[in-house]
């Protein structure tokens, strides 16, 4: 999986701010990481992963899908399986399910069915795997490049803007319609 540094470096290259094989300066890498973190936080805040249900933990708690949990001094565990509401059987968490944990710290985790793992969207370092990069490396790079271009007042090509928009749609399209339940009956 691509690291945050690789995504940031590729975004700078896409904007012709760095050449192939040219390393980022430490300040550019740090700024890029801050910008990447803000993109993830924006996705959470704008509901790209769906609506969240608020929960106040009154004891150690195992999170459900799309919950915002206020934990206090309790431990919150990310689920490895979810009891399906319809069948009652255990299943993996839904792809792009989100869990936000608040309290003395703020954490946001999204489940990737591709990786079969929870990916932390907060508290990232340059060497950490870049969440959502497995879906479309170029799309994530394009979205980041758009934001870096805005910050540096650089022009954006239509190709870059389209790639960024496609990536944003790839993430949000799965959460903007209700889950289909049951069978349709035709008369």
JOJO-V727323 format. One record per residue. N is the residue number from 1. SS is DSSP state (hx for helix, st for strand, lp for the rest). OMEGA is omega in radians with two decimals (999 if undefined). NEAR is the number of other ideal C-beta (glycine too) atoms within 10 Angstrom. Layout:
n->N ss->SS omega->OMEGA near->NEAR
n->N ss->SS omega->OMEGA near->NEAR
//
This chain:
n->1 ss->lp omega->-3.11 near->15
n->2 ss->lp omega->3.10 near->15
n->3 ss->st omega->3.07 near->16
n->4 ss->hx omega->3.12 near->22
n->5 ss->hx omega->3.14 near->19
n->6 ss->hx omega->3.12 near->17
n->7 ss->hx omega->-3.12 near->24
n->8 ss->hx omega->3.13 near->27
n->9 ss->hx omega->3.13 near->21
n->10 ss->hx omega->3.11 near->21
n->11 ss->hx omega->3.10 near->26
n->12 ss->hx omega->3.11 near->23
n->13 ss->hx omega->-3.13 near->17
n->14 ss->hx omega->3.13 near->21
n->15 ss->lp omega->-3.09 near->19
n->16 ss->lp omega->3.05 near->8
n->17 ss->lp omega->3.07 near->16
n->18 ss->lp omega->3.10 near->18
n->19 ss->lp omega->3.12 near->8
n->20 ss->lp omega->3.14 near->5
n->21 ss->lp omega->-3.14 near->6
n->22 ss->lp omega->-3.10 near->11
n->23 ss->lp omega->3.06 near->10
n->24 ss->lp omega->2.98 near->19
n->25 ss->lp omega->-3.11 near->11
n->26 ss->hx omega->-3.13 near->9
n->27 ss->hx omega->3.12 near->8
n->28 ss->hx omega->3.13 near->16
n->29 ss->hx omega->3.12 near->17
n->30 ss->hx omega->3.09 near->13
n->31 ss->hx omega->3.12 near->17
n->32 ss->hx omega->3.12 near->24
n->33 ss->hx omega->3.09 near->19
n->34 ss->hx omega->3.14 near->11
n->35 ss->hx omega->3.11 near->17
n->36 ss->hx omega->3.11 near->25
n->37 ss->hx omega->-3.13 near->15
n->38 ss->hx omega->3.07 near->13
n->39 ss->hx omega->3.12 near->16
n->40 ss->hx omega->3.14 near->20
n->41 ss->hx omega->3.10 near->14
n->42 ss->hx omega->3.11 near->11
n->43 ss->hx omega->3.13 near->22
n->44 ss->hx omega->-3.07 near->18
n->45 ss->hx omega->-3.12 near->11
n->46 ss->lp omega->3.06 near->10
n->47 ss->lp omega->-3.14 near->14
n->48 ss->lp omega->-3.11 near->19
n->49 ss->lp omega->3.11 near->24
n->50 ss->lp omega->3.13 near->16
n->51 ss->lp omega->3.11 near->9
n->52 ss->lp omega->3.03 near->17
n->53 ss->st omega->3.14 near->11
n->54 ss->st omega->-3.14 near->10
n->55 ss->st omega->3.01 near->17
n->56 ss->st omega->-3.13 near->11
n->57 ss->lp omega->3.10 near->19
n->58 ss->lp omega->3.06 near->9
n->59 ss->lp omega->3.07 near->7
n->60 ss->lp omega->-2.90 near->11
n->61 ss->st omega->2.99 near->17
n->62 ss->st omega->-3.05 near->14
n->63 ss->lp omega->2.97 near->24
n->64 ss->lp omega->3.11 near->15
n->65 ss->lp omega->3.06 near->17
n->66 ss->lp omega->3.07 near->20
n->67 ss->st omega->2.96 near->19
n->68 ss->st omega->-2.99 near->18
n->69 ss->st omega->3.00 near->23
n->70 ss->st omega->-2.92 near->14
n->71 ss->lp omega->-3.07 near->20
n->72 ss->lp omega->-3.12 near->13
n->73 ss->lp omega->-3.09 near->8
n->74 ss->lp omega->3.11 near->14
n->75 ss->lp omega->3.08 near->11
n->76 ss->st omega->-3.14 near->21
n->77 ss->st omega->3.07 near->10
n->78 ss->lp omega->-3.06 near->16
n->79 ss->lp omega->3.01 near->18
n->80 ss->lp omega->3.05 near->12
n->81 ss->lp omega->3.13 near->11
n->82 ss->st omega->3.04 near->18
n->83 ss->st omega->-3.12 near->11
n->84 ss->lp omega->-3.10 near->11
n->85 ss->lp omega->-3.08 near->8
n->86 ss->lp omega->-3.04 near->8
n->87 ss->lp omega->-3.08 near->8
n->88 ss->lp omega->-3.13 near->7
n->89 ss->lp omega->3.10 near->9
n->90 ss->st omega->3.10 near->11
n->91 ss->st omega->3.06 near->10
n->92 ss->lp omega->3.05 near->13
n->93 ss->lp omega->3.13 near->25
n->94 ss->lp omega->3.09 near->18
n->95 ss->lp omega->-3.12 near->14
n->96 ss->lp omega->2.99 near->23
n->97 ss->lp omega->-3.06 near->24
n->98 ss->st omega->2.99 near->26
n->99 ss->st omega->3.08 near->25
n->100 ss->st omega->-3.14 near->22
n->101 ss->st omega->3.14 near->22
n->102 ss->st omega->-3.12 near->15
n->103 ss->lp omega->3.10 near->14
n->104 ss->lp omega->3.07 near->7
n->105 ss->lp omega->3.11 near->9
n->106 ss->lp omega->3.09 near->12
n->107 ss->st omega->3.01 near->17
n->108 ss->st omega->-3.12 near->23
n->109 ss->st omega->3.08 near->20
n->110 ss->st omega->-3.14 near->23
n->111 ss->st omega->3.08 near->24
n->112 ss->st omega->3.08 near->19
n->113 ss->lp omega->3.11 near->12
n->114 ss->lp omega->3.14 near->12
n->115 ss->lp omega->-3.05 near->14
n->116 ss->lp omega->-3.09 near->11
n->117 ss->st omega->3.02 near->14
n->118 ss->st omega->3.11 near->19
n->119 ss->st omega->3.11 near->21
n->120 ss->st omega->-3.13 near->15
n->121 ss->lp omega->-3.07 near->22
n->122 ss->lp omega->3.06 near->16
n->123 ss->lp omega->-3.11 near->11
n->124 ss->lp omega->2.98 near->18
n->125 ss->lp omega->-3.13 near->9
n->126 ss->lp omega->-3.10 near->19
n->127 ss->lp omega->3.11 near->9
n->128 ss->lp omega->3.01 near->15
n->129 ss->st omega->-3.14 near->18
n->130 ss->lp omega->3.11 near->25
n->131 ss->lp omega->3.09 near->25
n->132 ss->lp omega->3.13 near->25
n->133 ss->lp omega->-3.14 near->21
n->134 ss->lp omega->3.14 near->15
n->135 ss->lp omega->3.08 near->16
n->136 ss->lp omega->3.14 near->16
n->137 ss->hx omega->-3.12 near->17
n->138 ss->hx omega->3.12 near->15
n->139 ss->hx omega->3.11 near->20
n->140 ss->hx omega->3.10 near->26
n->141 ss->hx omega->-3.13 near->26
n->142 ss->hx omega->3.12 near->24
n->143 ss->hx omega->3.10 near->25
n->144 ss->hx omega->3.14 near->26
n->145 ss->hx omega->3.09 near->29
n->146 ss->hx omega->-3.12 near->23
n->147 ss->hx omega->3.11 near->17
n->148 ss->hx omega->3.11 near->22
n->149 ss->hx omega->3.10 near->20
n->150 ss->hx omega->-3.11 near->11
n->151 ss->hx omega->-3.10 near->12
n->152 ss->lp omega->3.14 near->11
n->153 ss->lp omega->3.09 near->6
n->154 ss->lp omega->3.08 near->13
n->155 ss->lp omega->-3.13 near->7
n->156 ss->lp omega->3.12 near->15
n->157 ss->lp omega->3.07 near->12
n->158 ss->hx omega->3.13 near->7
n->159 ss->hx omega->3.12 near->10
n->160 ss->hx omega->3.14 near->19
n->161 ss->hx omega->3.13 near->14
n->162 ss->hx omega->3.13 near->11
n->163 ss->hx omega->3.11 near->21
n->164 ss->hx omega->3.14 near->22
n->165 ss->hx omega->3.10 near->14
n->166 ss->hx omega->3.13 near->14
n->167 ss->hx omega->3.12 near->22
n->168 ss->hx omega->3.11 near->18
n->169 ss->hx omega->3.11 near->12
n->170 ss->hx omega->-3.13 near->15
n->171 ss->hx omega->-3.01 near->19
n->172 ss->hx omega->-3.03 near->16
n->173 ss->hx omega->-3.10 near->11
n->174 ss->hx omega->-3.03 near->14
n->175 ss->hx omega->-3.05 near->18
n->176 ss->lp omega->3.05 near->10
n->177 ss->lp omega->-3.11 near->7
n->178 ss->lp omega->3.09 near->6
n->179 ss->lp omega->3.13 near->7
n->180 ss->lp omega->3.13 near->7
n->181 ss->lp omega->3.09 near->7
n->182 ss->lp omega->-3.13 near->6
n->183 ss->lp omega->3.06 near->6
n->184 ss->lp omega->3.10 near->5
n->185 ss->lp omega->3.14 near->5
n->186 ss->lp omega->-3.12 near->4
n->187 ss->lp omega->999 near->2
//
